[in-house]
Amino acid sequence: MRKKRLLIVSIVILVGLLLLSELVIWSSGRIGLINTTSRIISNAPDIEIQGKRLSYQGTVSFEDNQHLEKYASSDDGEVLYKATGTPVQPPWIYVEKDGNTFFRYKIPQIPWRM
């Protein structure tokens, strides 16, 4: 009984430390372990623009690609897209996965500058 309780307390402490570290990383405007793990599981590429790593936000599907326009190229030469009519620095950046499916990213920002 005592070992089981110690195990549960240890797990809670480890999860708490992980979440606290994620909060500190997020508040500094960088990409945390949870986001990186999610990106790796999704098999999405690691995208950087001018040395700044983008935050992975999942995948989206478009019925037609006419709503997207070429935005820029990543540091590795990957073609990046943005929605037509969005500002110069778009809220979402897309990378083609296959056909009409795209990986969605955003440029991370420090929370109080959002």
N, CA, C and O atoms as CSV, one atom per row, in Angstrom:
chain,resi,resn,atom,element,x,y,z
A,1,MET,N,N,0.815,-1.191,0.000
A,1,MET,CA,C,0.000,0.000,0.000
A,1,MET,C,C,0.864,1.263,0.000
A,1,MET,O,O,0.568,2.219,-0.718
A,2,ARG,N,N,1.911,1.268,0.788
A,2,ARG,CA,C,2.792,2.427,0.878
A,2,ARG,C,C,3.549,2.640,-0.433
A,2,ARG,O,O,3.745,3.781,-0.851
A,3,LYS,N,N,3.980,1.547,-1.094
A,3,LYS,CA,C,4.693,1.650,-2.371
A,3,LYS,C,C,3.780,2.185,-3.459
A,3,LYS,O,O,4.200,2.976,-4.303
A,4,LYS,N,N,2.535,1.753,-3.434
A,4,LYS,CA,C,1.573,2.221,-4.428
A,4,LYS,C,C,1.326,3.721,-4.261
A,4,LYS,O,O,1.257,4.458,-5.245
A,5,ARG,N,N,1.197,4.157,-3.038
A,5,ARG,CA,C,0.979,5.584,-2.772
A,5,ARG,C,C,2.189,6.413,-3.208
A,5,ARG,O,O,2.036,7.489,-3.786
A,6,LEU,N,N,3.389,5.905,-2.927
A,6,LEU,CA,C,4.619,6.590,-3.339
A,6,LEU,C,C,4.706,6.687,-4.858
A,6,LEU,O,O,5.136,7.708,-5.395
A,7,LEU,N,N,4.297,5.620,-5.551
A,7,LEU,CA,C,4.304,5.622,-7.018
A,7,LEU,C,C,3.334,6.671,-7.564
A,7,LEU,O,O,3.671,7.405,-8.494
A,8,ILE,N,N,2.148,6.742,-6.998
A,8,ILE,CA,C,1.143,7.714,-7.451
A,8,ILE,C,C,1.625,9.137,-7.199
A,8,ILE,O,O,1.479,10.001,-8.064
A,9,VAL,N,N,2.191,9.389,-6.037
A,9,VAL,CA,C,2.703,10.725,-5.718
A,9,VAL,C,C,3.844,11.085,-6.669
A,9,VAL,O,O,3.930,12.225,-7.127
A,10,SER,N,N,4.711,10.131,-6.965
A,10,SER,CA,C,5.830,10.379,-7.890
A,10,SER,C,C,5.332,10.727,-9.285
A,10,SER,O,O,5.861,11.636,-9.925
A,11,ILE,N,N,4.320,10.012,-9.759
A,11,ILE,CA,C,3.753,10.283,-11.088
A,11,ILE,C,C,3.124,11.669,-11.121
A,11,ILE,O,O,3.309,12.406,-12.090
A,12,VAL,N,N,2.388,12.033,-10.085
A,12,VAL,CA,C,1.750,13.356,-10.029
A,12,VAL,C,C,2.809,14.457,-10.028
A,12,VAL,O,O,2.644,15.477,-10.697
A,13,ILE,N,N,3.884,14.258,-9.287
A,13,ILE,CA,C,4.962,15.246,-9.248
A,13,ILE,C,C,5.632,15.376,-10.609
A,13,ILE,O,O,5.913,16.490,-11.052
A,14,LEU,N,N,5.891,14.258,-11.278
A,14,LEU,CA,C,6.519,14.305,-12.610
A,14,LEU,C,C,5.631,15.009,-13.632
A,14,LEU,O,O,6.116,15.815,-14.427
A,15,VAL,N,N,4.338,14.709,-13.613
A,15,VAL,CA,C,3.406,15.374,-14.532
A,15,VAL,C,C,3.348,16.870,-14.223
A,15,VAL,O,O,3.320,17.692,-15.140
A,16,GLY,N,N,3.331,17.219,-12.962
A,16,GLY,CA,C,3.329,18.625,-12.567
A,16,GLY,C,C,4.572,19.354,-13.034
A,16,GLY,O,O,4.489,20.485,-13.512
A,17,LEU,N,N,5.732,18.710,-12.899
A,17,LEU,CA,C,6.981,19.316,-13.370
A,17,LEU,C,C,6.987,19.479,-14.882
A,17,LEU,O,O,7.468,20.489,-15.396
A,18,LEU,N,N,6.452,18.487,-15.603
A,18,LEU,CA,C,6.361,18.593,-17.064
A,18,LEU,C,C,5.483,19.777,-17.458
A,18,LEU,O,O,5.852,20.572,-18.322
A,19,LEU,N,N,4.330,19.887,-16.825
A,19,LEU,CA,C,3.431,21.001,-17.153
A,19,LEU,C,C,4.032,22.349,-16.774
A,19,LEU,O,O,3.863,23.326,-17.503
A,20,LEU,N,N,4.722,22.413,-15.658
A,20,LEU,CA,C,5.381,23.655,-15.247
A,20,LEU,C,C,6.482,24.042,-16.235
A,20,LEU,O,O,6.620,25.212,-16.589
A,21,SER,N,N,7.261,23.056,-16.676
A,21,SER,CA,C,8.319,23.360,-17.654
A,21,SER,C,C,7.723,23.805,-18.981
A,21,SER,O,O,8.265,24.698,-19.632
A,22,GLU,N,N,6.602,23.189,-19.395
A,22,GLU,CA,C,5.923,23.607,-20.618
A,22,GLU,C,C,5.439,25.047,-20.508
A,22,GLU,O,O,5.537,25.812,-21.466
A,23,LEU,N,N,4.922,25.413,-19.353
A,23,LEU,CA,C,4.452,26.778,-19.131
A,23,LEU,C,C,5.602,27.773,-19.227
A,23,LEU,O,O,5.454,28.833,-19.836
A,24,VAL,N,N,6.734,27.445,-18.639
A,24,VAL,CA,C,7.902,28.327,-18.691
A,24,VAL,C,C,8.401,28.459,-20.131
A,24,VAL,O,O,8.717,29.561,-20.582
A,25,ILE,N,N,8.471,27.338,-20.852
A,25,ILE,CA,C,8.925,27.373,-22.253
A,25,ILE,C,C,7.944,28.182,-23.097
A,25,ILE,O,O,8.359,29.008,-23.909
A,26,TRP,N,N,6.650,27.949,-22.910
A,26,TRP,CA,C,5.630,28.664,-23.677
A,26,TRP,C,C,5.674,30.157,-23.401
A,26,TRP,O,O,5.522,30.964,-24.319
A,27,SER,N,N,5.881,30.534,-22.136
A,27,SER,CA,C,5.905,31.952,-21.795
A,27,SER,C,C,7.132,32.661,-22.350
A,27,SER,O,O,7.155,33.889,-22.421
A,28,SER,N,N,8.151,31.906,-22.743
A,28,SER,CA,C,9.329,32.521,-23.353
A,28,SER,C,C,9.227,32.565,-24.877
A,28,SER,O,O,10.140,33.052,-25.544
A,29,GLY,N,N,8.112,32.053,-25.438
A,29,GLY,CA,C,7.905,32.124,-26.878
A,29,GLY,C,C,8.600,31.016,-27.648
A,29,GLY,O,O,8.841,31.155,-28.847
A,30,ARG,N,N,8.925,29.922,-26.981
A,30,ARG,CA,C,9.576,28.792,-27.667
A,30,ARG,C,C,8.635,27.598,-27.729
A,30,ARG,O,O,7.552,27.616,-27.145
A,31,ILE,N,N,9.057,26.567,-28.439
A,31,ILE,CA,C,8.247,25.379,-28.646
A,31,ILE,C,C,8.590,24.340,-27.582
A,31,ILE,O,O,9.761,24.026,-27.367
A,32,GLY,N,N,7.567,23.811,-26.919
A,32,GLY,CA,C,7.772,22.866,-25.835
A,32,GLY,C,C,7.789,21.412,-26.281
A,32,GLY,O,O,7.627,21.102,-27.462
A,33,LEU,N,N,7.986,20.544,-25.326
A,33,LEU,CA,C,8.093,19.111,-25.565
A,33,LEU,C,C,6.775,18.510,-26.042
A,33,LEU,O,O,6.773,17.638,-26.911
A,34,ILE,N,N,5.665,18.963,-25.486
A,34,ILE,CA,C,4.365,18.410,-25.886
A,34,ILE,C,C,4.077,18.717,-27.352
A,34,ILE,O,O,3.617,17.841,-28.084
A,35,ASN,N,N,4.342,19.949,-27.790
A,35,ASN,CA,C,4.135,20.318,-29.189
A,35,ASN,C,C,5.071,19.539,-30.095
A,35,ASN,O,O,4.656,19.074,-31.156
A,36,THR,N,N,6.314,19.389,-29.699
A,36,THR,CA,C,7.290,18.649,-30.500
A,36,THR,C,C,6.881,17.186,-30.617
A,36,THR,O,O,6.980,16.601,-31.695
A,37,THR,N,N,6.426,16.593,-29.524
A,37,THR,CA,C,5.985,15.200,-29.547
A,37,THR,C,C,4.775,15.032,-30.457
A,37,THR,O,O,4.705,14.071,-31.223
A,38,SER,N,N,3.830,15.950,-30.380
A,38,SER,CA,C,2.647,15.906,-31.243
A,38,SER,C,C,3.045,15.998,-32.716
A,38,SER,O,O,2.501,15.278,-33.554
A,39,ARG,N,N,3.990,16.879,-33.031
A,39,ARG,CA,C,4.457,17.031,-34.413
A,39,ARG,C,C,5.121,15.755,-34.903
A,39,ARG,O,O,4.882,15.333,-36.035
A,40,ILE,N,N,5.945,15.136,-34.076
A,40,ILE,CA,C,6.652,13.919,-34.467
A,40,ILE,C,C,5.667,12.770,-34.687
A,40,ILE,O,O,5.799,12.016,-35.650
A,41,ILE,N,N,4.679,12.633,-33.796
A,41,ILE,CA,C,3.674,11.583,-33.937
A,41,ILE,C,C,2.881,11.763,-35.234
A,41,ILE,O,O,2.525,10.779,-35.883
A,42,SER,N,N,2.604,13.013,-35.614
A,42,SER,CA,C,1.854,13.307,-36.836
A,42,SER,C,C,2.702,13.198,-38.093
A,42,SER,O,O,2.190,13.297,-39.208
A,43,ASN,N,N,4.000,12.994,-37.906
A,43,ASN,CA,C,4.936,12.895,-39.020
A,43,ASN,C,C,5.008,14.208,-39.816
A,43,ASN,O,O,5.235,14.199,-41.026
A,44,ALA,N,N,4.812,15.323,-39.124
A,44,ALA,CA,C,4.889,16.642,-39.747
A,44,ALA,C,C,6.342,17.106,-39.737
A,44,ALA,O,O,7.088,16.788,-38.811
A,45,PRO,N,N,6.747,17.854,-40.758
A,45,PRO,CA,C,8.131,18.331,-40.796
A,45,PRO,C,C,8.408,19.409,-39.751
A,45,PRO,O,O,7.503,20.118,-39.310
A,46,ASP,N,N,9.668,19.513,-39.371
A,46,ASP,CA,C,10.125,20.555,-38.459
A,46,ASP,C,C,10.403,21.787,-39.318
A,46,ASP,O,O,11.346,21.786,-40.109
A,47,ILE,N,N,9.600,22.831,-39.171
A,47,ILE,CA,C,9.691,24.009,-40.037
A,47,ILE,C,C,10.302,25.170,-39.263
A,47,ILE,O,O,9.884,25.489,-38.150
A,48,GLU,N,N,11.303,25.794,-39.879
A,48,GLU,CA,C,11.922,26.995,-39.328
A,48,GLU,C,C,11.931,28.086,-40.384
A,48,GLU,O,O,12.168,27.829,-41.564
A,49,ILE,N,N,11.668,29.312,-39.940
A,49,ILE,CA,C,11.764,30.491,-40.801
A,49,ILE,C,C,12.743,31.434,-40.125
A,49,ILE,O,O,12.522,31.864,-38.993
A,50,GLN,N,N,13.815,31.753,-40.818
A,50,GLN,CA,C,14.869,32.642,-40.306
A,50,GLN,C,C,15.345,32.191,-38.928
A,50,GLN,O,O,15.541,33.009,-38.030
A,51,GLY,N,N,15.527,30.893,-38.773
A,51,GLY,CA,C,16.043,30.332,-37.536
A,51,GLY,C,C,15.033,30.185,-36.420
A,51,GLY,O,O,15.385,29.728,-35.333
A,52,LYS,N,N,13.783,30.562,-36.657
A,52,LYS,CA,C,12.739,30.459,-35.630
A,52,LYS,C,C,11.822,29.284,-35.955
A,52,LYS,O,O,11.210,29.245,-37.023
A,53,ARG,N,N,11.729,28.338,-35.040
A,53,ARG,CA,C,10.914,27.143,-35.233
A,53,ARG,C,C,9.442,27.495,-35.082
A,53,ARG,O,O,9.052,28.220,-34.166
A,54,LEU,N,N,8.619,26.961,-36.009
A,54,LEU,CA,C,7.185,27.200,-35.969
A,54,LEU,C,C,6.496,26.178,-35.072
A,54,LEU,O,O,6.973,25.054,-34.911
A,55,SER,N,N,5.384,26.575,-34.498
A,55,SER,CA,C,4.589,25.724,-33.616
A,55,SER,C,C,3.590,24.923,-34.449
A,55,SER,O,O,2.795,25.495,-35.194
A,56,TYR,N,N,3.634,23.593,-34.319
A,56,TYR,CA,C,2.730,22.708,-35.050
A,56,TYR,C,C,1.332,22.811,-34.465
A,56,TYR,O,O,1.162,22.776,-33.247
A,57,GLN,N,N,0.316,22.939,-35.339
A,57,GLN,CA,C,-1.069,23.138,-34.894
A,57,GLN,C,C,-2.035,22.104,-35.457
A,57,GLN,O,O,-3.246,22.307,-35.374
A,58,GLY,N,N,-1.550,21.011,-36.023
A,58,GLY,CA,C,-2.430,19.966,-36.536
A,58,GLY,C,C,-2.507,19.965,-38.054
A,58,GLY,O,O,-1.710,20.611,-38.734
A,59,THR,N,N,-3.482,19.227,-38.573
A,59,THR,CA,C,-3.678,19.161,-40.016
A,59,THR,C,C,-5.051,19.712,-40.369
A,59,THR,O,O,-5.980,19.668,-39.563
A,60,VAL,N,N,-5.161,20.223,-41.569
A,60,VAL,CA,C,-6.434,20.717,-42.090
A,60,VAL,C,C,-6.574,20.253,-43.528
A,60,VAL,O,O,-5.586,19.999,-44.217
A,61,SER,N,N,-7.827,20.146,-43.970
A,61,SER,CA,C,-8.106,19.763,-45.352
A,61,SER,C,C,-8.865,20.892,-46.025
A,61,SER,O,O,-9.749,21.509,-45.429
A,62,PHE,N,N,-8.514,21.150,-47.258
A,62,PHE,CA,C,-9.205,22.151,-48.066
A,62,PHE,C,C,-9.820,21.448,-49.261
A,62,PHE,O,O,-9.201,20.561,-49.849
A,63,GLU,N,N,-11.043,21.839,-49.626
A,63,GLU,CA,C,-11.686,21.229,-50.781
A,63,GLU,C,C,-10.976,21.623,-52.063
A,63,GLU,O,O,-10.887,20.832,-53.003
A,64,ASP,N,N,-10.473,22.849,-52.097
A,64,ASP,CA,C,-9.657,23.288,-53.228
A,64,ASP,C,C,-8.529,24.166,-52.693
A,64,ASP,O,O,-8.653,24.819,-51.657
A,65,ASN,N,N,-7.450,24.156,-53.424
A,65,ASN,CA,C,-6.268,24.899,-52.986
A,65,ASN,C,C,-6.286,26.349,-53.462
A,65,ASN,O,O,-5.287,27.053,-53.313
A,66,GLN,N,N,-7.386,26.804,-54.023
A,66,GLN,CA,C,-7.459,28.173,-54.522
A,66,GLN,C,C,-7.488,29.200,-53.397
A,66,GLN,O,O,-7.261,30.386,-53.637
A,67,HIS,N,N,-7.764,28.760,-52.177
A,67,HIS,CA,C,-7.809,29.676,-51.050
A,67,HIS,C,C,-6.430,29.864,-50.424
A,67,HIS,O,O,-6.284,30.602,-49.450
A,68,LEU,N,N,-5.420,29.198,-50.980
A,68,LEU,CA,C,-4.058,29.315,-50.466
A,68,LEU,C,C,-3.161,29.941,-51.513
A,68,LEU,O,O,-3.357,29.761,-52.715
A,69,GLU,N,N,-2.169,30.684,-51.033
A,69,GLU,CA,C,-1.164,31.249,-51.932
A,69,GLU,C,C,0.208,30.994,-51.335
A,69,GLU,O,O,0.355,30.837,-50.123
A,70,LYS,N,N,1.205,30.954,-52.200
A,70,LYS,CA,C,2.552,30.720,-51.717
A,70,LYS,C,C,2.960,31.882,-50.820
A,70,LYS,O,O,2.763,33.048,-51.163
A,71,TYR,N,N,3.533,31.545,-49.667
A,71,TYR,CA,C,3.918,32.550,-48.688
A,71,TYR,C,C,5.426,32.781,-48.716
A,71,TYR,O,O,5.887,33.909,-48.892
A,72,ALA,N,N,6.182,31.715,-48.543
A,72,ALA,CA,C,7.645,31.816,-48.474
A,72,ALA,C,C,8.215,30.404,-48.555
A,72,ALA,O,O,7.504,29.437,-48.828
A,73,SER,N,N,9.503,30.318,-48.312
A,73,SER,CA,C,10.166,29.019,-48.192
A,73,SER,C,C,10.776,28.934,-46.808
A,73,SER,O,O,11.246,29.927,-46.252
A,74,SER,N,N,10.760,27.734,-46.267
A,74,SER,CA,C,11.375,27.534,-44.955
A,74,SER,C,C,12.892,27.567,-45.112
A,74,SER,O,O,13.404,27.636,-46.229
A,75,ASP,N,N,13.604,27.517,-43.997
A,75,ASP,CA,C,15.067,27.501,-44.036
A,75,ASP,C,C,15.596,26.269,-44.774
A,75,ASP,O,O,16.696,26.294,-45.326
A,76,ASP,N,N,14.798,25.181,-44.778
A,76,ASP,CA,C,15.197,23.955,-45.474
A,76,ASP,C,C,14.673,23.895,-46.897
A,76,ASP,O,O,14.878,22.887,-47.574
A,77,GLY,N,N,14.000,24.944,-47.378
A,77,GLY,CA,C,13.508,24.990,-48.749
A,77,GLY,C,C,12.101,24.456,-48.933
A,77,GLY,O,O,11.637,24.328,-50.067
A,78,GLU,N,N,11.408,24.139,-47.844
A,78,GLU,CA,C,10.030,23.651,-47.908
A,78,GLU,C,C,9.114,24.806,-48.318
A,78,GLU,O,O,9.251,25.913,-47.798
A,79,VAL,N,N,8.174,24.557,-49.251
A,79,VAL,CA,C,7.253,25.595,-49.705
A,79,VAL,C,C,6.186,25.813,-48.639
A,79,VAL,O,O,5.550,24.865,-48.179
A,80,LEU,N,N,6.000,27.067,-48.253
A,80,LEU,CA,C,5.020,27.444,-47.239
A,80,LEU,C,C,3.891,28.222,-47.896
A,80,LEU,O,O,4.114,29.007,-48.818
A,81,TYR,N,N,2.679,27.993,-47.409
A,81,TYR,CA,C,1.498,28.658,-47.947
A,81,TYR,C,C,0.792,29.430,-46.840
A,81,TYR,O,O,0.974,29.159,-45.654
A,82,LYS,N,N,-0.024,30.405,-47.262
A,82,LYS,CA,C,-0.892,31.132,-46.347
A,82,LYS,C,C,-2.243,31.284,-47.019
A,82,LYS,O,O,-2.359,31.127,-48.234
A,83,ALA,N,N,-3.269,31.591,-46.229
A,83,ALA,CA,C,-4.604,31.800,-46.788
A,83,ALA,C,C,-4.617,33.097,-47.591
A,83,ALA,O,O,-4.008,34.089,-47.191
A,84,THR,N,N,-5.304,33.083,-48.706
A,84,THR,CA,C,-5.407,34.262,-49.555
A,84,THR,C,C,-6.080,35.398,-48.787
A,84,THR,O,O,-7.113,35.204,-48.146
A,85,GLY,N,N,-5.481,36.581,-48.862
A,85,GLY,CA,C,-6.053,37.760,-48.225
A,85,GLY,C,C,-5.631,37.981,-46.786
A,85,GLY,O,O,-6.098,38.926,-46.151
A,86,THR,N,N,-4.760,37.135,-46.255
A,86,THR,CA,C,-4.298,37.340,-44.877
A,86,THR,C,C,-3.140,38.337,-44.868
A,86,THR,O,O,-2.546,38.598,-45.915
A,87,PRO,N,N,-2.811,38.897,-43.699
A,87,PRO,CA,C,-1.724,39.886,-43.628
A,87,PRO,C,C,-0.369,39.303,-44.033
A,87,PRO,O,O,-0.231,38.099,-44.249
A,88,VAL,N,N,0.624,40.186,-44.129
A,88,VAL,CA,C,1.971,39.771,-44.524
A,88,VAL,C,C,2.489,38.696,-43.581
A,88,VAL,O,O,3.078,37.716,-44.035
A,89,GLN,N,N,2.283,38.857,-42.287
A,89,GLN,CA,C,2.617,37.794,-41.340
A,89,GLN,C,C,1.306,37.105,-40.971
A,89,GLN,O,O,0.589,37.568,-40.084
A,90,PRO,N,N,0.993,36.000,-41.648
A,90,PRO,CA,C,-0.310,35.368,-41.469
A,90,PRO,C,C,-0.444,34.679,-40.115
A,90,PRO,O,O,0.554,34.308,-39.497
A,91,PRO,N,N,-1.690,34.508,-39.656
A,91,PRO,CA,C,-1.898,33.804,-38.391
A,91,PRO,C,C,-1.580,32.316,-38.512
A,91,PRO,O,O,-1.152,31.701,-37.535
A,92,TRP,N,N,-1.779,31.728,-39.684
A,92,TRP,CA,C,-1.509,30.318,-39.921
A,92,TRP,C,C,-0.627,30.159,-41.154
A,92,TRP,O,O,-0.786,30.866,-42.149
A,93,ILE,N,N,0.295,29.226,-41.065
A,93,ILE,CA,C,1.165,28.893,-42.194
A,93,ILE,C,C,0.948,27.413,-42.487
A,93,ILE,O,O,0.891,26.593,-41.571
A,94,TYR,N,N,0.830,27.081,-43.755
A,94,TYR,CA,C,0.507,25.710,-44.149
A,94,TYR,C,C,1.654,25.088,-44.943
A,94,TYR,O,O,2.358,25.761,-45.695
A,95,VAL,N,N,1.815,23.773,-44.747
A,95,VAL,CA,C,2.785,22.978,-45.502
A,95,VAL,C,C,2.007,21.808,-46.072
A,95,VAL,O,O,1.287,21.123,-45.346
A,96,GLU,N,N,2.152,21.575,-47.374
A,96,GLU,CA,C,1.383,20.513,-48.020
A,96,GLU,C,C,1.811,19.140,-47.523
A,96,GLU,O,O,2.996,18.809,-47.487
A,97,LYS,N,N,0.811,18.350,-47.140
A,97,LYS,CA,C,1.054,16.968,-46.733
A,97,LYS,C,C,0.826,16.064,-47.932
A,97,LYS,O,O,1.737,15.367,-48.378
A,98,ASP,N,N,-0.392,16.078,-48.449
A,98,ASP,CA,C,-0.722,15.359,-49.677
A,98,ASP,C,C,-2.040,15.891,-50.219
A,98,ASP,O,O,-3.002,16.076,-49.474
A,99,GLY,N,N,-2.072,16.128,-51.490
A,99,GLY,CA,C,-3.294,16.599,-52.142
A,99,GLY,C,C,-3.891,17.823,-51.492
A,99,GLY,O,O,-3.342,18.921,-51.584
A,100,ASN,N,N,-5.032,17.625,-50.827
A,100,ASN,CA,C,-5.753,18.737,-50.205
A,100,ASN,C,C,-5.542,18.804,-48.691
A,100,ASN,O,O,-6.214,19.583,-48.017
A,101,THR,N,N,-4.636,18.016,-48.153
A,101,THR,CA,C,-4.361,18.012,-46.718
A,101,THR,C,C,-3.059,18.761,-46.445
A,101,THR,O,O,-2.051,18.552,-47.120
A,102,PHE,N,N,-3.101,19.631,-45.449
A,102,PHE,CA,C,-1.955,20.466,-45.116
A,102,PHE,C,C,-1.668,20.398,-43.620
A,102,PHE,O,O,-2.581,20.255,-42.806
A,103,PHE,N,N,-0.393,20.501,-43.273
A,103,PHE,CA,C,-0.004,20.684,-41.880
A,103,PHE,C,C,-0.140,22.167,-41.577
A,103,PHE,O,O,0.232,23.003,-42.401
A,104,ARG,N,N,-0.667,22.506,-40.404
A,104,ARG,CA,C,-0.858,23.905,-40.041
A,104,ARG,C,C,0.124,24.289,-38.929
A,104,ARG,O,O,0.294,23.556,-37.954
A,105,TYR,N,N,0.756,25.435,-39.092
A,105,TYR,CA,C,1.732,25.954,-38.131
A,105,TYR,C,C,1.395,27.398,-37.811
A,105,TYR,O,O,0.628,28.047,-38.522
A,106,LYS,N,N,1.979,27.887,-36.731
A,106,LYS,CA,C,1.906,29.317,-36.452
A,106,LYS,C,C,3.249,29.750,-35.879
A,106,LYS,O,O,4.002,28.942,-35.336
A,107,ILE,N,N,3.529,31.025,-36.010
A,107,ILE,CA,C,4.757,31.585,-35.471
A,107,ILE,C,C,4.525,31.807,-33.983
A,107,ILE,O,O,3.617,32.549,-33.607
A,108,PRO,N,N,5.327,31.180,-33.133
A,108,PRO,CA,C,5.102,31.348,-31.690
A,108,PRO,C,C,5.408,32.773,-31.246
A,108,PRO,O,O,6.336,33.413,-31.740
A,109,GLN,N,N,4.609,33.248,-30.308
A,109,GLN,CA,C,4.797,34.587,-29.768
A,109,GLN,C,C,4.757,34.524,-28.262
A,109,GLN,O,O,4.133,33.633,-27.685
A,110,ILE,N,N,5.412,35.456,-27.631
A,110,ILE,CA,C,5.365,35.555,-26.179
A,110,ILE,C,C,3.930,35.922,-25.809
A,110,ILE,O,O,3.365,36.838,-26.406
A,111,PRO,N,N,3.324,35.231,-24.838
A,111,PRO,CA,C,1.889,35.403,-24.546
A,111,PRO,C,C,1.434,36.841,-24.340
A,111,PRO,O,O,0.346,37.195,-24.794
A,112,TRP,N,N,2.208,37.675,-23.684
A,112,TRP,CA,C,1.763,39.046,-23.428
A,112,TRP,C,C,1.929,39.954,-24.637
A,112,TRP,O,O,1.583,41.133,-24.572
A,113,ARG,N,N,2.461,39.419,-25.755
A,113,ARG,CA,C,2.569,40.203,-26.994
A,113,ARG,C,C,1.549,39.754,-28.024
A,113,ARG,O,O,1.579,40.227,-29.160
A,114,MET,N,N,0.664,38.870,-27.662
A,114,MET,CA,C,-0.315,38.314,-28.617
A,114,MET,C,C,-1.328,39.321,-28.917
A,114,MET,O,O,-2.244,39.061,-29.697
